[in-house]
Amino acid sequence: MANSYIQLHFVALFFLASLTIPSNCLPGLYPKAPVALFVFGDSLFDPGNNDLIKTTTTFQANFPPNGETFFKLPTGRFTDGRIIPDFIAEFAKLSLIPPYLQTGYHEFLTNGVNFASGGAGALAETNTGLVIDLKMQFKSFRKAKKHLRLNIGKRATRRVVKNAVYLFSIGSNDYLSPLTNNSSIFKLYAPQDYVAIVVGNITSVVQKIHREGGRKFGILNLGPLGCLPRLRAANVAAGGNGECVEQVTALAKLHNVLLSQKLQLLQKGLKDFKYSYFDVFTASIATIQNPSKFGFKEVKSACCGSGPFRGYFSCGGKRGMKEYELCDNPKDYLFFDAIHRTEAANLQSAEAMWGGPPNITGPYNLQSLFLL
């Protein structure tokens, strides 16, 4: 009886003592808190924010056949299923990152939130009044941070912001919108000067997030924009054979070179700044040149649309042209519509971003950023 009492006494003492031991000294008993994911960008990353702003159907995807592959209904994503941030969240063991405009004050946002807006650019002048540009997305991030402070306190918010990964895909619309809308912007600026303004706006927001406490960034460069089905169709309309429009792809190349240089400078100049730069351009060219290697049968035409290469942006019949064609199996296609990629292509990009080699995603891949 006495021995039983002594044993019980020691068990109680051990239990009480364990309550005073910091959680970081008991890694086996306390799981590591998830790293939040904050997403900025355009239609490649928009999970439905544009459904909740005053805009036109050109900048929305809340109608079939968008979403048909995975969600079985439209969600505002510009593809047949999931987008890249959905897969990155899955790899990071997070739930789907919600659109910022669909979150309420009851949500803590400790897993992150998505600010991306279809049609958005790094410049406020890109599709102005119809989308949420990058600077406005940053303002929303500051509001989200304030909301976090109110819910979990200053110290916990600093920890969330510091440990989070900030994912960016922005810039394509700054080059495509002036061209498709017959803007005179490229008569006012030399290509390299215009690119410098676009890249400068992107890196300015990155620096602002760093000042807010962010340290880890995942940034996509631009793919070969001239090879989009929409641009191939434009080439046919201009009397060509549907080849890639090199004038547009050249702008993407200039953008990518300067963006890479600026990120290297930020790494040298900003405290604890770490980044993952995903080379969409190189990965896309490899896929276009050797589709079967990557599991695709068609890399020039879109799955959904009308006209040459299904390059008219008519998928869903809600954008002025009601008639459109739809392929039987989007997995066979690199592009879902005239501009956006299929879920299958998004998955391949997400996998490369998550665990790809340094020549495609470096100096860190996203998995390593989440583990830091």
KEZA-275379 format. One record per residue (C-alpha): residue in three letters; x, y, z. Coordinates in steps of 0.25 Angstrom, whole numbers, plus 5000, padded with zeros to 4 digits. Last residue first. Layout:
N
AlaXYZ/...
END
This chain:
372
Leu505251064831/Leu504350944827/Phe503351024819/Leu504551084811/Ser505150954809/Gln503850904803/Leu503751024794/Asn505051004787/Tyr506251084791/Pro507351154782/Gly506551114774/Thr505451054766/Ile505751004752/Asn507250994752/Pro507250974767/Pro506550844766/Gly505050824769/Gly504350794782/Trp503150884784/Met503350974772/Ala503450854762/Glu502250784769/Ala501450914768/Ser501750924753/Gln501350784750/Leu500050804758/Asn499750924750/Ala499950854737/Ala498950744741/Glu497950854746/Thr497950914733/Arg498651044729/His498151174727/Ile498151274715/Ala497251224703/Asp496651114712/Phe497050984718/Phe498550994714/Leu499550874715/Tyr498550774710/Asp498350624711/Lys497850644725/Pro496750724720/Asn496050594714/Asp494850614705/Cys495150744700/Leu494250864700/Glu493750954688/Tyr493151084689/Glu491951164685/Lys491451284693/Met492451384689/Gly492351514698/Arg493051464710/Lys492051364716/Gly492051244707/Gly492851154716/Cys494151164709/Ser494151284700/Phe495551334701/Tyr495851314686/Gly497051224685/Arg496351094682/Phe497651074674/Pro496951154663/Gly495551194667/Ser494751144680/Gly495051114694/Cys495350994704/Cys496450894703/Ala497450994698/Ser498250974686/Lys499850974685/Val500250874696/Glu499350754692/Lys499750604696/Phe500250634710/Gly500950534719/Phe502250614722/Lys503150534713/Ser501950534703/Pro502050684701/Asn503450694697/Gln503750834691/Ile502550904698/Thr502850834712/Ala504350874711/Ile503851014707/Ser502951024719/Ala503950974729/Thr504951084724/Phe503951194725/Val503351154738/Asp504651164745/Phe504251164760/Tyr505051254769/Ser505051214783/Tyr505451324793/Lys506051354806/Phe506251484813/Asp506851474827/Lys507251624827/Leu507051694814/Gly508251744805/Lys508851614799/Gln507551534797/Leu506951664792/Leu508051674781/Gln507851534777/Leu506351564776/Lys506651684767/Gln507551604757/Ser506451494756/Leu505451594753/Leu506251664743/Val506551534735/Asn505151484736/His504551624731/Leu505451624719/Lys505051484715/Ala503551514717/Leu503651634708/Ala504351554697/Thr503151454698/Val502251564694/Gln503051604682/Glu503351454679/Val501851424676/Cys501851274676/Glu501451204663/Gly500051204658/Asn500351204643/Gly500351354641/Gly499351444634/Ala499051544646/Ala497851464650/Val498751334650/Asn499751414660/Ala498551454668/Ala498151304670/Arg499551274674/Leu499451384684/Arg498151334690/Pro498751194690/Leu499851244699/Cys501251234692/Gly501551374692/Leu501551374707/Pro502751284708/Gly502551264724/Leu502751384734/Asn503551364747/Leu502951304759/Ile503251354773/Gly503351274786/Phe503651364798/Lys504151344812/Arg504451454822/Gly503151534825/Gly503251634837/Glu502451754832/Arg503751814826/His503951684818/Ile502551704813/Lys502951844808/Gln504151784802/Val503351684794/Val502351794790/Ser503551874784/Thr504051754777/Ile502751744769/Asn502651894766/Gly504051894762/Val503851774752/Val502751854745/Ile503551984745/Ala504751914740/Val503951844729/Tyr503451974724/Asp504852024723/Gln505451904716/Pro504351904706/Ala504552054702/Tyr503352134708/Leu502352234701/Lys502152154689/Phe501952024697/Ile500852094705/Ser500052124693/Ser498952014697/Asn498351924686/Asn497551854697/Thr498151714694/Leu499551774694/Pro499351864706/Ser498751754714/Leu499751644711/Tyr500951714717/Asp500451764730/Asn499551644730/Ser500751544731/Gly501351614743/Ile500951534755/Ser501051404762/Phe501551414776/Leu501551324788/Tyr501851374802/Val502351264812/Ala502051294827/Asn502951274838/Lys503151424841/Val501651464839/Val501251344848/Arg502251384859/Arg501951534858/Thr500451494860/Ala500751404872/Arg501451524879/Lys500451624875/Gly499151554880/Ile498351434874/Asn497051494870/Leu497251644869/Arg498651624864/Leu498151534853/His497151644848/Lys498351744848/Lys499151644839/Ala497951624830/Lys497751774828/Arg499251784825/Phe499051674815/Ser497851744809/Lys498851864806/Phe499751774799/Gln498651724790/Met498351874787/Lys499851884783/Leu499751764774/Asp498451804767/Ile497051764770/Val496351754757/Leu495251834749/Gly495551974752/Thr496951974745/Asn497151864736/Thr498651894737/Glu498852034742/Ala499051994756/Leu500351924751/Ala500751794757/Gly499651734749/Ala498251674752/Gly497451604742/Gly496951494752/Ser497151544766/Ala498051484776/Phe497951514791/Asn497951374797/Val497951344812/Gly498951284822/Asn498851164832/Thr498651264844/Leu497551334837/Phe496751344850/Glu495451334844/His494251394851/Tyr494451534844/Gly494051474831/Thr494851414819/Gln494151404805/Leu494951534801/Tyr496251474805/Pro496051354796/Pro496251224805/Ile497551144805/Leu497151004804/Ser497550924817/Leu498950914820/Lys499850794820/Ala501050864813/Phe500850784801/Glu499350804801/Ala499550954802/Ile500550954790/Phe499450874782/Asp498350984785/Pro499451094782/Ile499651034768/Ile498151034764/Arg497150924765/Gly496150884755/Asp495750914741/Thr496451044741/Phe496251194744/Arg495751174758/Gly494451244762/Thr493951124769/Pro493151054757/Leu492550914760/Lys493050774760/Phe494250814770/Phe495250734763/Thr495050724748/Glu493950814745/Gly494450944752/Asn494251034740/Pro493250964731/Pro492451034736/Phe492251174742/Asn492951254753/Ala494251284745/Gln494251434745/Phe495151544739/Thr494551544725/Thr493151524732/Thr493251674736/Thr493651734750/Lys492951784763/Ile493651694773/Leu493251564780/Asp493451464769/Asn494851524766/Asn495351464779/Gly495051324774/Pro496351244776/Asp497151344768/Phe498551284766/Leu498751274751/Ser497751384750/Asp498651484756/Gly499551494768/Phe499851494783/Val499751374793/Phe500051364808/Leu500351224813/Ala500451194828/Val501451094833/Pro500750994842/Ala501150994857/Lys502150884860/Pro501450764868/Tyr501650764883/Leu501950634890/Gly503150584882/Pro503750724882/Leu503750734897/Cys504750844900/Asn504050934890/Ser502850924899/Pro503550994911/Ile503550904923/Thr502550954934/Leu501450854931/Ser502450744931/Ala502750764946/Leu501350744950/Phe501250614942/Phe502550564948/Leu502150604962/Ala500850524960/Val501550404956/Phe502450414967/His501350424977/Leu500650304971/Gln501850224972/Ile502050264987/Tyr500550224990/Ser500750094983/Asn501950064991/Ala501150095004/Met500050005000/
END
